Amino acid sequence: LSNIYGPYQKPKPGFGVIAHWAHRVCKQEPLEMMGNSGRDYLNIADLVNIMLKIMNSSQPCYDESTVNVGSGSTV
């Protein structure tokens, strides 16, 4: 999983850029951005919802499958 964000996320190395940006904004510090490519950020609540739907699905199509989960929007 990558680019997941949500409440109580701490700005620790390797734990997502959204928390780092929010921390810097609150401290009125500039944001640091590397490169110019967009990312698909996903809220933890949306991730949990889709995981529950997959786990509770009776459809065999999810058995031993790789499922990509994202918001579908590049930011």
Contact map, one row per residue, 1 for C-alpha under 8 A:
111100000000000000000000000000000000000000000000000000000000000000000000000
111100000000000100000000000000000000000000000000000000000000000000000000000
111110000000000111000000000000000000001111000000000000000000000000000000000
111111000000000100000000000000000000000011110000000000000000000000000000000
001111101000000101100000000000000000000011110000000000000000000000000000000
000111111000000000000000000000000000000000111000000000000000000000000000000
000011111000000000000000000000000000000000000000000000000000000000000000000
000001111100000000000000000000000000000000000000000000000000000000000000000
000011111110001000100000000000000000000000000000000000000000000000000000000
000000011111001000110000000000000000000000000000000000000000000000000000000
000000001111101110110010000000000000000000000000000000000000000000000000000
000000000111111100010000000000000000000000000000000000000000000000000000000
000000000011111100000000000000000000000000000000000000000000000000000000000
000000000001111100000000000000000000000000000000000000000000000000000000000
000000001111111110100000000000000000000000000000000000000000000000000000000
011110000011111111110000000000000000000000000000000000000000000000000000000
001000000010001111111000000000000000000000000000000000000000000000000000000
001010000000000111111100000000000000000000000000000000000000000000000000000
000010001110001111111110000000000000000000000000000000000000000000000000000
000000000111000111111111000000000000000000000000000000000000000000000000000
000000000000000011111111100000100000000000000000000000000000000000000000000
000000000000000001111111110000000000000000000000000000000000000000000000000
000000000010000000111111111000000000000000000000000000000000000000000000000
000000000000000000011111111111100000000000000000000000000000000000000000000
000000000000000000001111111111100000000000000000000000000000000000000000000
000000000000000000000111111110000000000000000000000000000000000000000000000
000000000000000000000011111110000000000000000000000000000000000000000000000
000000000000000000000001111111000000000000000000000000000000000000000000000
000000000000000000000001111111100000000000000000000000000000000000000000000
000000000000000000000001100111110000000000000000000000000000000000000000000
000000000000000000001001100011111000000000000000000000000000000000000000000
000000000000000000000000000001111100000000000000000000000000000000000000000
000000000000000000000000000000111111000000000000000000000000000000000000000
000000000000000000000000000000011111000000000000000000000000000000000000000
000000000000000000000000000000001111100000000000000000000000000000000000000
000000000000000000000000000000001111110000000000000000000000000000000000000
000000000000000000000000000000000011111000000000000000000000000000000000000
000000000000000000000000000000000001111100000000000000000000000000000000011
001000000000000000000000000000000000111110000000000000000000000000000000011
001000000000000000000000000000000000011111000000000000000000000000000111111
001110000000000000000000000000000000001111100000000000000000000000000110111
001110000000000000000000000000000000000111110110000000000000000000000110000
000111000000000000000000000000000000000011111110000000000000000000000000000
000111000000000000000000000000000000000001111111000000000000000000000000000
000001000000000000000000000000000000000000111111100000000000000000000000000
000000000000000000000000000000000000000001111111110000000000000000000000000
000000000000000000000000000000000000000001111111111000000000000000001000000
000000000000000000000000000000000000000000011111111100000000000000000000000
000000000000000000000000000000000000000000001111111110000000000000000000000
000000000000000000000000000000000000000000000111111111000000000000001000000
000000000000000000000000000000000000000000000011111111100000000000000000000
000000000000000000000000000000000000000000000001111111110000000000000000000
000000000000000000000000000000000000000000000000111111111000000000000000000
000000000000000000000000000000000000000000000000011111111000010000000000000
000000000000000000000000000000000000000000000000001111111000000000000000000
000000000000000000000000000000000000000000000000000111111100000000000000000
000000000000000000000000000000000000000000000000000011111110000000000000000
000000000000000000000000000000000000000000000000000000011111000000000000000
000000000000000000000000000000000000000000000000000000001111110000000000000
000000000000000000000000000000000000000000000000000000000111111000000000000
000000000000000000000000000000000000000000000000000000000011111010000000000
000000000000000000000000000000000000000000000000000001000011111111100000000
000000000000000000000000000000000000000000000000000000000001111110000000000
000000000000000000000000000000000000000000000000000000000000011111000000000
000000000000000000000000000000000000000000000000000000000000111111100000000
000000000000000000000000000000000000000000000000000000000000010111110000000
000000000000000000000000000000000000000000000000000000000000010011111000000
000000000000000000000000000000000000000000000000000000000000000001111100000
000000000000000000000000000000000000000000000010010000000000000000111110000
000000000000000000000000000000000000000111000000000000000000000000011111100
000000000000000000000000000000000000000111000000000000000000000000001111100
000000000000000000000000000000000000000100000000000000000000000000000111110
000000000000000000000000000000000000000110000000000000000000000000000111111
000000000000000000000000000000000000011110000000000000000000000000000001111
000000000000000000000000000000000000011110000000000000000000000000000000111
